[in-house]
Amino acid sequence: MATRVTHGRTLTIFSRGLTSLSKPCTFIPSFAPISRRFDHALSLQKAETSESHDTGALKSDTVSESTEAVSQPAFATLRTKVTPDTLRAITTKPFNHVHMSSVQAAVLPLLPELARPYNSDESPGPPRDLLVKAKTGTGKTLAFLVPAIETRLKAIDKAGLDALEKNGGHPDSRVVEDAKRNYARKTVGTVVISPTRELATQIAHEATKLTYWHKGFEVKLFTGGSSKGLQLREFKRGRNDIVVATPGRIRDVLENEPNVAQVLKTAPLLVLDEADTLLDMGFRPDIDAIADFFPKTPIRQTFLFSATVSPQIRQVAREVLDKNHTFIDVVPKDSSPVHAHIPQNFTVLPNAGEQLPHLFRLIAHDQLANPGKSKIIVFLNTTKQTQLFATLSRELSRTTLPARSQIYEIHSKRTQSSRTAASNAFRRDRSGASILVTSDVSARGVDYPDVTRVIQVGSPVSTEQYIHRVGRTGRAGKGGRADLILLPLEQNFARYQLSNVPIKELPHDKLLKETVALADELENDPATFWRSVKAVNPSANAFGSKDRQFRDKPGVALANLSTEISGLLDQADTEAIEEVFVSLLGYYFAKASDMRVTRRSIYEGLQTWATEACGLPKPPHVSDSLLAKMGGLDGGPPARSAQRGPLRRNFGLKAPATRYANSERNRQRNEWTDHGVSRPRRWEEQGGAGAGSYRSGWGSRSSRDGERRDGEWRDGERRKSSRSGWSRNEEGPRF
């Protein structure tokens, strides 16, 4: 049931579920990290607490969603509103959707009026600008791409009609087709602004699929991390029906490439996706600058999609939207701040030494609870920490987990092409035991289907970020689970920051019992277990076979978990652990007030973490000058341990490696550097915890250009292999 009355009155949408969105898609294109041309079908490739919806002085239509559970309308009802080729892509190949989601049911019936070209000679019709509040994972990408395509088609048709009129009204198909072709090649249809490269690439992927049946449609990408020159060359070739971009790159192009900017300015439609994320990431100046390049409203049509409508979002809306716009809210007023159907648990560890064991028990629990379909995302808070845990995961997964696991790694140190490759591989992974170890570059907007569990190691930067991370599972109405692992120093996060989130405490010993019980079920009744595995993953085979998938005795591996971790940490790179320590200092210092702890407590807590969780023989220390740069400690400089001694670069060398003091060894190493011997740079030289180049197998003892032997540094000597034998395979272990 749906009722709509325009101009300040209400459109009520009764909705239920998004099961249609979970249909499998037989069309699985691959895509490049940069823009590509394509003709017929070239493949490219935030839920919040309910807030006030008042948009101030802005006149707006309002669309709200009832909590009554009634079926959504079918896409087939749009037969008279969208072109046949667009509807064909949605209902047959490649999407195969049947019913609309709530946001789609609110937006798409506004067609075809929503897609009409601007005409100053006509009297104003229904509002053309949209402000849409919708949760992530509800199909909102399709909700703005369909109008974008329909708007482009109408604009091209109008160009043909205008040419016909200039021709005196005489019917001449050649004149019309030439005019339409020239218009399509010399103008841009829609510019979509997305906060991250991954999300931008995903939107381009969806746009490519949606235009599958539209001959000649092309989608282009302008994203950072890829060759700007190549993107510009691709833009200048062929058509630019939909351009998807990240704020920094497109602003750069608009300001420094005048010829390209002139073409981009012809776009009649501007879409700001994940607007709240754009603001959270500091892109407000870029949004203002980008909007200023395009024609003003009402000539320019603007869609603004956001998971929340905060005062900051309302301010942006006042500046970029027409006063007479439509406000669509498909987040029920009694909506949970995060998907209510996702079970959420947090564990405050009894000590830092339980962090890795608890993490791997959670992974093992998911692989046993979801046999043949486990797909996990593990979130870390800093790039250095992500690098370290990815290395540990690759090594430990071989000996401690019930199933053979594929490990993927994404963070800002990786090149854009490798990030895209890892993202695509994880998205397509059907192995039944895959793990993505990632920083927050994967927290928002990016859609990974069938994720069974999200694990957050450490407290996220905010409640909102926690929510967005959890939103990576349970998408499109499917089930999932979320777990949060907290160090003792982080216990206040759950108490104060998650008070409005439906989350339960999970004692670490309870998880241990549950995991052991699941392992016992497999060992005691393997036939039943394998029936459930084969039901979802027919190709799975037991450990011991040629293509082994599951371990015969997972209980034994779980019992040896602590021993395996301890043995691996004996070979850890001390320098790497220290760099992670410094990166976490910077991260937690910035949120000390939210955690309701002192900086000294954070400093000492992370020292404990470095020794108990990472196996350092002595607590790491940083210089007083560095602490001062980081804001200092409350109450003066940190206390020095009487047993501290010189801080070693523990690469298996006997000589101490004092890292921060101006020691004789550092002097010698500086001299060697002056003579051309490369050496690992200190983290200060790398520009802080987030700088430096990416190393495969980061966190393990790797070879150096200069190796100290018998008390001397020998130029050019390189170890043939890593002592630890840690994996150099970035995408996962080889079996």
N, C-alpha and C positions, 0 to 999 in steps of 0.2 A: 504494500500500500504506500502510495506516495502522493503528497499534496504540495503544490507550489504556487505561491502568489508573490509576485515580484515587488520591487520598490519598497523596502523596509519591512515587508511582511515575511512570513516564515515558510521555508521549505522543510518538511519533515520527512526523514528517511528512516524506515524501519528496517533493521538489518540483523543478520546473523552470520557468523562464521565466514571463513575464507577458504573452504575446502577446495573450491575449484582451482585455486591458485597452486595447489600442490600436485596437479596433474603432471606426469612426466612429459618432458618435451623431447621429441625425437630429433629435433634440429639442434645440434650442439656445435656452434661455430667456434673457431678459435680467433683470437684477435691480437693485434700487435700493440705495443706500448705507444705507438705514434699513429697519426691519422693515415688513412688509406683511401684510395679511390675504389669504388666498386660500381658495377652497373646494376644488373638485376638483383643479385643477392651476394655481394661481397661481404665476407664475414670480418668484422672488426672485433674488435672487442672494445633519527633520533626519535620510548613512550614516557611522557613526563607527568608530573603532578598537575592536576586540573588547575587552570589559572583563570583569572578574569578575562573575559572576551571583549571587554569594552575597548573600542579603537578610537576613543576620544571624539574629535570633531569630524571623523571620517563618516560620510554617509555610506552605508553598505547594506546589501541584502544579507540575510543571515540564514545559514543552513545548519541545523543541529540534528544529531542522531539520537533516536529513541533507544532506550535500553531493551525494549520489547524484542523478543527473538522472532523475526519473520524472515522468510527467504528473500535474498536479494534478487533483483531482476536479472534476466538472462541477457547476455550480449546480443542475442538475436533481436531484442526489442529496439536495438539501435539501427535497424535496417534502413530506416528512412532518415537517419541523422548523420551517418558517416558513409564514406564511399565504399563500394563493394570490396575493393582490394584491401582496404584497411581492415574491414570486418572479417574478411577471409583469413588474413594473417592471424587475427585474434582467435577465431573460432575453429580454424583448421590448422594448417601448417603455417608457422612453426609453433604457435602457442597452445592450441587445443583447449582454450578456456571455454567454460560454459556460462558461469555466473560472474557478475561483477562483484568487486569488493565494495565496502561502504563508501570509500572515497571515490571510486570509479562511478558508483551509482549516483553520487552527488554532482560530479563534474560533467560526465559525458552526456547526460540528457540535455545539458545546456547547448549542445550542438544542434543544428548548424549555426545558430545565431552567434555563438561564441567565436566562430572562425570567420565571420564576415570581415572583409577588408574595410579599412577606415575610409570614409568618404565624407569630406567636409561639406559637401552639398546636401547630404541627407540629414534629416532630423535625428537626434540621438536616440538610439534604441536601448535594449537591455545592456547592463554593464558588461564591459569587455575585460576588465582587470579582475584578478582573483587573489584573495588571501586565504590560503587553505591550511588548516590545522589538522594534521593527521599523523598517526603513529608510524614509525618505521615498520617495514615489513607488511604493509597493507595494500600494496599495489599502486602507490601514488606515482611511480615513474610512468606507468601506462596512462595514468590520469592526465599528465601534462604532455606526453608524447603524442597521443591521439589528436588533441586539438592542434598541436604544432604541425602535424602532417596535414590535417584538414585545412589549416590556415594557409599553408604553403600551396596546396592544390588550388584553393580559391584565388590566391594572389596570381598564380600562373595563368589561370583561366581568365582573370580580369585583364591581364596584359594582352591576351589574345583578343578579347572583346574591344579593348581600347584601340588596338591596331586596326580592327575591322571598322570601327567608327571613323578612324582617320582615313581609311580607304574609301570613305563615302558610303559605307554601309553595303557595298557590293560584296556578296559572298565569294570569298577566295580562301580556300583552305590552306594554300601555301603561305599566304600572308599571315594568317592566324598562327600556323605552326611555327613559322620563322620567328614571330614575335614572342611566342611562348618559350621557344628554345633559347633565344637571346636573353630574355628576362631571367630564365632559370640559371643561365651560366654567369650572368653579371651581377646577381644579387644573392643575398643570404636569406634563408627562410626563418630560422630560429636560432638564437644563441642561448645555450643552457650553461649556467654557472654552477659549478659543483665544488665543494670544499677540498676534496682530495683527489689525487690521481686515480686511485683505485675506483672510487665511486664514479668519476667522470668516464672511465673506461667501461664500467658496467652500464652506464646510461647509453653510451655509444653502441654497446653490444645490443641492448634492448631496442634501440632505434633501428639498428640494422635488421633485426628480426621483424620488427613491426612494418618495415617498408619492403618486406620480402617480395610482394607482388607488385610494387610500384616501380615500373621500368625507369631506370636512369637516376633514381634517388641515390644521393651520396651523403655520407656522414663523415665529418672531419673532427679531429681532436687537436686541441691546443693545451698541452699539459706540461708542467715542469718535469725535469728528470729525463726528458727525451730531446733529441736534436731539434732545436728551433728552426734551423735552416731547412731541414727535411720537412718539418711540418708546414713551413711557409711554401715550399715548392709544391707539396701536395695540395695545399689550399688553392694555389693558383692554377691547378689543373682540374678540369671537370667542374661539376656542380658542387654547391655548398648549401644543401637543403637544410641540414641541421648541423650546427657547430657546437660541440661540447667542450668546455674549457674550465681550467682552474683559474682562480682570480689573478694570481701573480703573473702567469704566462700571458693571459689575454690582455691584461693591462699593459704589459711590456710591449706586446704587439701593437696595441692601439696607440701607444705613445711614441713608438720608435719605428713603425713601419707604416708611413702615411698612405701608401697605395693600398695595402691590405686593409687599413683602418677605414678607408673610404668605402670599401666593399662591405665590411662588417656593419657599418652604420646603416646599411640598407635593410637590415633585419627588422621586420615589423613586430616581432615577438621576442621578449626577453624573459627568461625563466630563471629565478633564483631558487635553487633546490637546497634543502637542508639549511635554511636561512639562519636558524639558531646556531648551527655548527659554524657557519661562516663568521658569525659574530664572536662566538667562543674562541675561535682561532685567530682573532684579531684582524679580520678582513674588512672591517667597516670602512676604512679609508679607500680600499680598493673597490668596494661596492659603489661608493659615492662617485669615484672617478670613472668607473665603467659606465654607470648610468648616465653621466654627463656627456659621454660620447654619442649616445643614441638620441634619436629625436625625443622630444618631450611628449608626455601624454596630452591629448588622447591619440596622437599619431602613433606613438609606440604603445603596444599592448604588453602588459606585464603580469606574470604569474609569480606569486611568492608562496612557496611551500615551506612549512616549518612544523616541527613536533610540538612546539610551544608558541604561545603568543605573549611574550614578556613585554615589559615597557620598551625595551630596546627594539624588539621586533615591531611594535606599534609605531615607534619613531621612524624606522626604516620604511614602513608601509606608508606613512604620511608623505614621505619624500619621493617614493618611486611609483606609487599606485595612484590612479585617478581617484578623485574624491568619491565618485559614484562607482564603487567597485562591489564585488560580491565577496562576502566573508563566509567561508564554509568551515564548519567545525564538525568533524566526524569522530571526535574523542568524547565519549560519554562523560557527563559531569561527575558520575560516581566511579569513573574509571580508576583502576589501580595505577599507581605511579609506574608500574612495570607489568608486563604480561602476567595476569593473575594465575594463569594455568601452568606457569613454570615453577616447579619446586625450587626454592632457594635456601641455601645453607651457608653458615659461616662457622669457621673453626678458629678459636684463639689457641694457638699452639702452647703447650706447657713450657717449651723452650725452643730456641732457634734451631737446634739440631734436628727437630722433627719436621722441618720445612720440606726437604726433599723427599723423605719417606712418605709424608702425608700426600704430597703431590702425586707420587707414583702409585700410591694406593687408590687415589681418586681415579687416575687413568685406568688402572687395573679393574676397579669397580665398574667403570663404564663399559669396558670391553667385555666383562663377564655378564653385566646386566643387559647389554645390547649386543649380543653375539652376532657378528657378521654385519653390523651396521654402525659401529662406534665411529664417531667423527667429532673430535674434540678441538676446541680453541683454548689455548693457554695464554693469558694476557700477563705481561710484565710491565713494570713502570718506567724503566729507562732502557735506552738502546743497549748499553753495556750489559745490563742484567739479561736482556733478551738474548744477546749473543752467547753469554755464558750458559744460560739454561737450555738453549738450543743444542749446544755442544754436549752438555750433560745428558740431555734427552736422547740424542742419537746414540750415545754410547750405552747408557743404562737400559734403553728399550730392548737391546739385544738379549739381555740376561735376566731381566726382572719382570717383564710384562707378559700377560697370558698369550697375547696375539702378536704376530709379526707386525710391526708398526712402521708406517711411512711418516717421516718427520719433515715438516715444511717450516721455513723460517722467513719471516718478513719483518724488516725494521728499516730505519732511515739510512743505515750505513750501506745497505745493498743498493746496487744500481736499479734504476727504474725497470730495465728489462728483466733483471732477475727477480724483482718483486712481482712483476706482472706474471712471469712464468710460474713462480711459486703459487701465486693467487689462483691462476688458472688451473694448475695441477691439483691443488687442494679442492677447488670447486668441483672438478670433474672426478675426483677420487671416489672409487667405488670398492676399494679394497676391504672395507669393513673394519679397519683399524688405522685411522689416519689422525695425525696430531699436527696442528698449526701452532707454532710458538711465535708470538708476535707482540709488538708494541702497539700503541694505540692507533697506528695507521690503519688498523683493521677494525676499530671499535665502532665506527659509525657508517651507516649507509650501505656498506658493501654487503652483498647478499651471498652467503655461502649456504646452499641448500642442505637440508637434512643434518644439521649440526645437533648432536645428541647432548652435548654438555659444554658449558663455558666454565673455565676455571680461572679465577683471578688470584695471582700470587702477590699479596700485599694490597694495602688499601689504595684504591684509585684516587685521582686528584679531587674528585667531587662526587656527590650523590648522583648528579646527572650523568657523569661518566660511567659510574657503576651501572646505571640503568641502560645506557647505550651498549655497554659491553654485553649485558645479559640479553639484550635484544638480538644478539647474533644467533641465539637458539630459539626454538619455539616459533619460528617464522611461518607465515601462511597457515596458521592454525594448528601446526604440528606440535608434538610434545617436545620436551627437553628438560634440562636441569642446569642449575647454576650453583657453583661452589666458590666461596671466598676464603682464602687462607691468610690469617693474620698473625704476625709476630706479637709477642707480649706487649711491645711498645705501641702497637696499633689497636689495642683492644677498644679504645674509646671510639673508634670510627664506627663500629657496629652499633654502639650504644647511642651515640648522638647523631650521626649522619644518616643512619638507616632506620630511624625510629618509625618512619611512615612506610617502610617497605615490608612486604610480607615475607620475612626471612626468619629462619629458625636456626638455633645453635646446634651444631653437630660435634659432639666431643670426639677427639681424635681416636680414643680407644673404641668408640662405637663403630666408627668407620672400619677400623681394623677387623672387628668381629664380623661386620657385614661382608667385607671382602673375602675373608677366610671362608665364611659360610658359602658364598657363591663359588669359590674355588672348589670346595668340597663337593658341591652339587655336580660340578663338571666331572670330577674324578670318580664320584660314586655312581653317577648315572650318565655316562657320556653319550649314550644313544639319544636320550631326550634332548640333551644340549645340542647335539649335532643336527637333530631334526629342525630345531629353531634356527640354527645357523644356515642350513641349506635352504630354508624357506626364503631367506632374504639375500643370500649370497651363495648360489649353487656351485660356484667355482671354488669355494673355500675347502681347504684340506688340512688335516691335522699335522701338527709338528711331527717331524720324522719322515714325512713323505717328500717327494721331490719339490712340490710347490707347497711347502708347509705353511699353515696359517695360524693354528692354535697349538699351544704347548700341552703335552699330555698331562703334566703334573704342575699346574700353576701354583699350587700351594707351596711346593718346594721353592720355587722362585721367589714367592712373596716372603717366605721365611728367611731367605738369604738376602733380602733387600738391603738391610742396614749394612751387612758385610760388603756387598757389592758397592754401595755408595762410599763407604769408608775407604775401600781399596782404590776406587777411582780418584777420590779427593787427595789421596797420597801423591798422585801424579799431577795435581792441578798446578796451573801456572800462577805463582804468587803475584806476579805483576798484574795479571788479568783480574784476580780477586780484588786487589787493591784499587784498581780502576773502577770496578763495580762498586766498591765501598765508597769511593769519592762521588760517583754519580748518584748513589742513593742518599749520601749526605745532602747534596744539593737539592734532590727531590723532596726529602722529608723536612729539611730546614724550611722550605717555602710553605709547608702546610702545618707547621708546628702548632699554630694557634687553633686550627681546625681539629687537630688531634688532641688538643688540650694536654700537651706535654711540653717540657722544656727542651731547648736545643741540646743541653748537656745530656738529658736522658736519651735523646735520639742518637747522639754521638756514641755514648757508651753502649746503647742497645745495638747499634750497628757494628761496633767492635765485637760484641758478643756474637752477633750473627756471622761475622767473618771467621771467627774461630770455631764456633759450634756447627754452623751449617756448611761452611766451605773448607774447613780443615786447616786454616792457617795455624801455625804453631804458636804465634804470638799476635796480639791485637795490632791491627794497622794504625798508624798515626799519620797525621798531616801537619805541615808546618803552621806555626802561629800566623804567619803572613797570609797563607792560603785561607785559614779559618777566618781571618779578618775580611778577606775579599768575599767570603760567603756569608758575612753578617755577624760572625763571631759567635761565641758561646755565652750564655747568660752566666754572669758571675766570674768571668775571667777565663784564661786559657785552660785547656784540658790538663788534667793531672797526668804525669808521665809515669809509666810503669817502671819500677826499679829493676825489673828483669827484661826491660825492652831490648837493649842492645841494638846493634845495627840492623836495619831492615834489609832482609835478603831478597835478591832476585832468585827465587828458588827454582833454577833450571837444572838442578842436579850438580851444581858447582860448589866447591868447598869454600871459595872465597866469599866474604860477605858482599852484598850489593846494596850499599846505602843509597837510598833513592832520593831523598830530599836534602840531606846535608851536603855541604860542599866538601866532600871527602876526597882523599887521594885517588880513590878509584874513579870517581866521577871526573876528576881532573884528567886522569889518564884517558878516560873514554872520550872526553871532549877533544883531547889532542888527537886521538885516533880519528875522530870524526873530521877534524880539520884536514887530515891527510886522506880523506876520501873513504874511510871505512864507515858503512852505514850502521846504525844502531837503533834500537827501539827508542822512540822519543818518550819523554815523560808526559804525563797527561796534561801538565800545564802548557807544554809546548804544542800539544795537539789542539789547544783552544778550549780545554775543559772536557767534561765527561762525555759530551756528545760529539766530539770531533774525532778526527783521525780516519784512516781508511779501513775498509772492511777486510777482516781476515777470515778465510774459511777455517773451520775448526777452532774458532776463537775460544780461548780459555784453556787450551792445551799447550804443552811445551812444544814450541815450534823451533825450527832451525834458525840460526842467525848468520848474517854475513861475517861477523867476527865472533869467534868462540874462544873463551878463556880456557886454556889448558896449562897445567903446571905453573899457574900464577901469571901467565902471559896471554895477551890477546893476539891471535894469529889472523892476519888479514886473509880474507877469501876462503877460509876453511868453513865448510858447511856440512852439518850432519846429514847423512844419507836419509835418515828417517826420524820421525818424532819418537822420543823415548816413550811417551805415553801410548803411542799408537792410536790416539783419538782420531775419529773420523774426519776426513777432509771432504766427504761427500756432503754437499750443501742440502740436497733434497731428501736425504734419508739413508739409512744403512743398507748395505747390500747383503743379501742372504744367499 
